Amino acid sequence: MARKAENTYRKSPGNRATRKAVLGVGGIMVLAGLNAPAAVEFAGEEYHEYKIAQPEYQAKYGSWQRVDIPAKYRTNAIHAALLHTGKVLIVAGSGNEQKKFNAGSFDTVLWDPKANTFKKIPTPADFFCSGHTQLPDGRLLVAGGTARYELLDGEVKRAGGGMRIKNENPLKSVFLKKGTRFRSPAGVEYVSSFDVTVPKAEPAAGAAATPAGAVRPGQAPAPAPVVAGEARVVVAAVEAGPLSVTEKQAQYDIVGLTGKDAANTYGLSEKITLDKQDFQGIRTAYEFDPVAERYV
């Protein structure tokens, strides 16, 4: 019986190499297609870095450099202004840091780019979130700032709110420092969060002087009607907790005032709560003198 011929097939080494080559080229083409945008972007960035490093480009447009500021002068720079002296005023105030605000620690730094030197400037108020503009005489006007940081619902531990301060004395204004205490009719005390000056009272419209002969001998003339001077301040309870909350309008004594000052100057508040407390700004303004290098 004849044996069937065995048909065998052996893959050629050349076929295997060809298939690998085709697959390799195809893989490269796929990867190139997928990475083309990234490659173009990379090339563009490299060219941009080369272009801005050229002397002629920097002579025309200037350049950026990272400044190595000594640790003692580092701050969270919120505002910066180039002065006519060529120096840069860096204004941070409390720099968006509650701890610095509570401590009354406010920063301003003067940088001389030419000499690369730094100088701390005494800062009279918290200029965080203030506004500034150049004045015609070369000084820098800095106005506003922060009177209170934001506290969200659930974060408020001490009741707070706005307080209107009245001054019925037509002869003088009244200055009250940060931390002045206001006492409610129930004896609960609240402290102010910033300095405030309450203007003097003004004569009421149409008010007339007491006619001659209208006052009996030995009798004091009636005081002329006045419109009380007014200022506003933000207060917070001395003690934490709900016992300091009030929804009622009331008149508050100012702790430390006596005699006529106590009678003429007082606080008025409609409600003091544990609700969310928004940022509060200050109504103050200073000018920075670039020559004297100080706020005035």
Secondary structure, 3 states (H helix, E strand, C coil): CCCCCCCCCCCCHHHHHHHHHHHHHHHHHHHHHHHHHHHHHHHHHHHHHHHHCCHHHHHHHCCCCCCCCCHHHCCCCCEEEECCCCCEEEEEECCCCHHHHHHCCCEEEEEECCCCEEEECCCCCCCCCCEEEECCCCCEEEECCEEECCECCCCCCECEEEEEEEECCCCCCEEECCCCEEECCCCCEEEECCCEEECCCEECCCCCCCCCCCCCCCCCCCCCCEECEEEEEEEEECCCEHHHCECCCEEEEECCCCHHHHHHEEEEECCEECCCECCEECCCEEEEECCCCEEC
